[in-house]
Amino acid sequence: MDKVNLDSLIQREDLDIKETKEAINMTLKDTVSVSDLNKNEFFLTNLFKPDFQRETSEWDYKKILAFIESFINQELIPSIILWRSESGKVFIIDGAHRLSSLIAWINDDYGDGQISNEFYKNSIMNEQLKIAKQTREYINKKIRKYAEYKDALMSTNKYDEDFVKKARNLSGNGIKLQWVNGDVSRAEKSFYNINQQGAIISNIELEIIRSRKTPIAISARAIMRMGSGHKYWSNFSNDKQQSIENLAKEIYNIMFMPKLETPIKTLDLPMCGKHNGSSLSLIYEFVKICYTNNKLSDDADGNKTIECLKEVKKVLYLINTNNKSSLGLHPVIYFYSKSGTFQVSTFYAFSLFVIELDKKSKKNIFIKNRENFEKIIYNNDFLFQFINRKYRSSKKSMEHIKTFLLSILDCLDKGIEQDKVIEHLLKDKKYQYLTKASVNTTNDSSNNNFSSSDKNTIFIKEALNSAPKCSICNGYIHRNAISIDHIKRKEDGGKATIDNGQLTHPYCNTGYKH
């Protein structure tokens, strides 16, 4: 079920921000009420999330509804945990999703309202808009708009007695607040301790939090939201901020456009699958693959972040763009299973593979053997899944998959026949676990109806039969990496006529051919 993005509803701020203003003496509230959560109320305008906290986008519309219903019905709700800085700013340590759900309902903003539009500078992603609309319709149907509860207090004759009673009770409902005492280190420690309970925060999320001032973390967060949303790079100069945002937007488009629609009815799939709340981990690991310079050191002025983003863009240019360096790897062949499921481990592995081809000047070897290479990886994609399974994570398996891919290419370059390559490699002791017995070739389901996976598999198989191929290497061509080439070169007198044109990959045209 799609998750609802409520990240804009509570502001972000550096937990350790240094303020010059005097400390404010402020009475700490015991509860928070609906009136506190209106857009312009003091409590909400002075409420912040730590800037390192992950996006508030883990709940679907049913979970949001369930919480709002619990609040309306005065059921037991866990306390919200807050901390007040010396300057009087209030930070939420635990309970961002709970409060954001109420804020969304009270302000009619499920990721597409006034608060969200201001936050995202009126550039909200279509997918987010769609989910927000569905959420609003669902919640309003089940429990009615917050505005109707307010109206019921003024126009009691318009509503039934039970609803008016709920509306009257709502004004007195509240959620208990608990406060963390101590300085900023105590607040940050409390955040880690609370949010690690029940494996709420994954290891990679913790890594992103703890490395939040490094160029890799800043770059990943910038890419995640196309350079919009909260500016983790706001301490840098204006020109560097603009550079970061421009680079992040370009990178996002390369990775996630065209948008993935399911069921699959086109081969024009994005490089990195469907963008959602969990994409930050994917982006972060990919940035780490691309940028190896000073990855653990903080970025003080933005130069390292810009350098990092440029390195990411360079690798993406190699993988699948219209840049002259691009090999134009078709996502369906390289990054998805036969059933159209995006494979994180193979995406990482092929990124490493392409980087090595470039560094060791092996791109021409790849082009020469590309047609047979693609046949092998497409027909034997299950092997990569088994490698991933053996090493139990995409992060741990990617180097091993990369090595296996390089071995395939080496076999082809040595003249081993395409249909004999896998058999040859499986004779190696280190690949003994990749036996032909592990192949799952057929689906013996007795179900009379095709599953979604089956439908995707059938479509992809049929569509590939008529998919365009490069006239030079005979590899598949994706819409994001098409070059129009002169069959007879211009320098040899070739004209720009239709009969003298052919489709190629950018690098096949500009590099390999020459």
Secondary structure, 3 states (H helix, E strand, C coil): CCECCCHHHCEEECCCCCCCCCCCCCCCCCEEEHHHHCCCCHHHHCEEEECCCCCCCCCEHHHHHHHHHHHHCCCCCCCEEEEECCCCCEEEEECHHHHHHHHHHHHCCCCCCHHHHHHCCCCCCHHHHHHHHHHHHHHHHHHCCHHHHHHHHHCHHHCCHHHHHHHHHHCCCEEEEEECCCCHHHHHHHHHHHHHHHHCCCHHHHHHHHCCCCHHHHHHHHHHCCCCCCCCCCCCCHHHHHHHHHHHHHHHHHHHCCCCCCCCCCCCCCCCCCCCCCHHHHHHHHHHHHCCCCCCCCCCCCHHHHHHHHHHHHHHHHHHCCCCCCCCCCHHHHCECCCCCECHHHHHHHHHHHHHHHHCCCHHHHHHHHHHHHHHHHHCHHHHHHHHHHHCCHHHHHHHHHHHHHHHHHHHHCCCCHHHHHHHHCCCHHHCCCCHHHCCCCCCCCCCCCCHHHHHHHHHHHHHHCCCECCCCCCECCCCCCEEEECCCHHHCCCCCHHHEEEECHHHHHHHCC
